[in-house]
Structure formats: C-alpha cells, structure tokens
Amino acid sequence: MYPLFLTRFNERFYRALITKDFVFYVNFQEGDENGSCEMYNRDMELISNNYFASVGLFDELATGEWEYISPTMKQNYKLAKADGYFENL
C-alpha cells in the first residue's frame, strides 16, 4: 500500500516506520534532521518534511507501537536505545 521509497529533490526517502496514524520516510544518507525525514498521514498526505517530522519520528519510536519498522530503522532504533536516547522522552 505504501511505496518502498519516494524520490524528492533527487534524493530517496525510504519507508522507515508505520504507526496507526503516520507513515515516515527517511533519507538515511542525510545527516541534517531538518531534511532527513518526511511524515505522512495514512492517506499519504504530507504532514511535515522538516525538523518536526524528525521529532514525530522519535516520539513514535519511543512508544514502541509500530505496525512496520524497516530493517535499517530497526538497527538505528537499537543503537539509539542502547545509547539511552529514549530514556527521557
């Protein structure tokens, strides 16, 4: 139902996380959180493609209530969790 990736600005954003309300696409090569994440509702309407999308992604990761998590995002989640990132969210 949701494409594996989206191409924006000559860059690929890969499907990374699906929750009950949102679909997140991430450009894992982009280091700037202002441009690395896109947040869509379940109808694929763009909600945010800036810092607020990254904040939404981390908030949803902290809940642990996902319908889908990509292998790359799962690895990044494990590394962030081991580093204590989600302890204060």
Buried (B, 14 or more C-beta within 10 A) or exposed (E): EEEEBBEBEEEBBBBBBBBEEBBBBBBBEBEEBEBBBBBBEBEEEEBBBBBBBBBBBBEBBBEEEBEEBBEEBBEBBEEBBEEEBBEEE
